[in-house]
Amino acid sequence: MSLAAAQHGFLSPTGVEIAFLLVGLVTLGAALVTVTTRQLVHAALWLVVALGGLAVEYLLLTAEFIAWVQVLIYVGSVVVLLLFGLMLTRAPIGRSPDADSGNRWAALTVAVAAAAALVWVVVDAFRSTWIDLDGPAAGTTRVTGQSLFQNWVLPFEALSVLLLAALVGAIVLSRKAAAADPPPGAAPAAGTPGEKEGAR
């Protein structure tokens, strides 16, 4: 066990650990409200709180670069994109009955099972690993960049190709949908010769 683990145990948490636990509880509550509320705009705003809470957790773990990436990409881009989508599709502002589903209990079962499996994997993988919060920062831009482009460069490039393929596919599908719909000012197609003679 490292020196950081020997100095204190679970019964004597530090201020950073207490703050980490409190922010985690707030983030968990915001995530639960996000998936249970029937108001789409409120769900998007609570998602901002949940993603912001994750950014604070990264800051408490001395991973400043990951925290700012979380804020810039997820809070600053994804949530704004969701809000623009709600505005452009004229989604209802108040309570929406379409936001509820009869598969709520099945979804809850799957979510609990996935969360339990994830917690078990993380605890089993990092059972004896401790983060020395008083030591040198391990989440700076330099350390993260070296780890990303030395050990994880192939998955990083594969993810880039996947995102590019998804972007091209979205453009192709949107162009096909636009070509299938007639323009609003277009005249209706002319009828058959038999229909013209009957109209006369």
N, C-alpha and C positions, 0 to 999 in steps of 0.2 A: 504494500500500500504506500502511496506517495506521501510526501510531507504534508501536502494540503489536506489529504484525507485524515491524517493522524492528528492534526491540530483540533479538529472538531468532528462531531458525529451528527447523526440525524436528530438527536435530542437537543442539540445546541446550534441551531441554524444561524447563519450570519444575516445581516440586513439585506444583502443581495439575494440570498436564497428566499427570504420572506417576500421581497418584492417580486421575485420570479414567480412564486406561487400565487400571489395576489393577482398579478397581471395575467397569469394563465387561467385563473378562475374567471376573470372578466372576459378574456378572449373566448373561453368555452361557452359562457353565457351568451355572448354576442353571436357566436356561431349557431347555437341552438335557436335563438330568436330568428336568425336569418332563414333557417329552413322550416320554421313553424309558422311564421306570420303569413297572413293572407293578403297583405298589402305589398305590392311589388316594389314600390319606391322605398318603403321602410326596409324591405329585405336588402336592397342595394346599399342603403345607408348603414345598416347593421353590419353588412359585409365589410364596409370601410373600417368599422371599429374592430372587427375580428382580424383583418389583415394588418391594421395598425398595431394591434396587440402583439401579433407575431413579430413585427419589426422591433418592438420594445424588448421582446424576449431575446432576439438576436443581439441587441445592444447590451443587455445584461450578461450575455455570454461572450462579450468582447469581440463580436463579429460585426464590426461597424460597416464593412463593405456590403455584406449580405443584408444588413438592415436597410441601408439606403437603396439597394436594388429592390428590396421588397416594397419600399415606399414608392419609388419612381415607376416601377413596372406594374405592380398589382394595384396599389391604391391610386396612383396617378394616371394609369392607362386603362387597365381592365375595368375598373369600376366606372370610370368616366365613359368608356365604351358601352357598358351596360346601361348607364343612365341615358346616353344618347339613343340607344336602341329602344328604350322605353318611351322616350319622347317621340321618336320618328314613327313608331308603330301605334301611337295614340293609346298606350296601355292605360287602364283605369287607375285613377289616383287613389281611390278609396279601397274598400275591401272587395276583393275579386273572388267570386266562387270558383273560377277556373283554376285558381292557385291551389286548391285542395284536391286531394286524390284519394281514391279508395284503397290504394296500396300503401297507406301510411305505415301500417304495422309491419308489412313485409320489408319496406324500406328501413324502418327502425331496426329490425332484426339484422339485416345485412350490414347496416352502419355499425351496430354494436359488435358484430362478429369481426368486421374489418378493423375496428379500433382496437379490439382485444388482441387480434393477431399482430397488429403493428406495434402495440406496446410490448407484447411478449418478445418480438424480434429485437426491438431496440434495447430492452432491458437485458436480454441474453447476450447481445453483442457488446454492450458497454457496461457490463456488470461491475468490472473492476477498474473502470476508467474514470478519472477525476479531472476536472478542469481547474487549474490553478488560476483563480481570478486575480491574484496579486502578482503573477508572473508576467512575462512578456506577452504582448497581444498576439493571439494566434489567428485572428480573423481580419487582418489588415488587407489592403488591396494587393500588396506585394506578395504576401503569403498565399492568398487565395488564387491569384493569377499563376503563381508557380505551380501550385497543386493542380489547377485546372488544365493548364497547357502542357504539363509534364505527365501527369498520371491519368487524366480524363479527357485527353484531346480527341480521341476517336468517338466516344459517346457525344461529346460536344458538337463535333462536326456532323454526326448522324442526326442529331436533333435539329441542327440548322437545315439540313436537306429535307427533313420531315416537315418542318414549318414552311419551307419554301414550296414544297409540293402541296400542302394544304392551302396556301395562299393562291397558287395557280389554279387549283381545283375550284376554289370559291369563285374566282373570276370567271372561269369557264361556265360554271353552273348559273351564275347570275346573268351572263350574256345569253345563254340559252333561254332562260326564263323571260328576259326582256324581248327576245325575238319572237317567242310564242305568243305574247300578249300584243294585240293590235293597239296602235296609238289611239289616244282618246278622240282625236278629230278625224279619224279615218272613216270614209263612207262605207256602208255595208256592201258586200259582194253582190254582183248582179245575179239575178235568178236565171233559171234555165229558159230556153225558148218557149217551152210549153207553159211555163208559169207566166211569161209575158203575154202570150195569146189569151190565156184565161183572164188576165187582168184587163185586157181590152174588151 
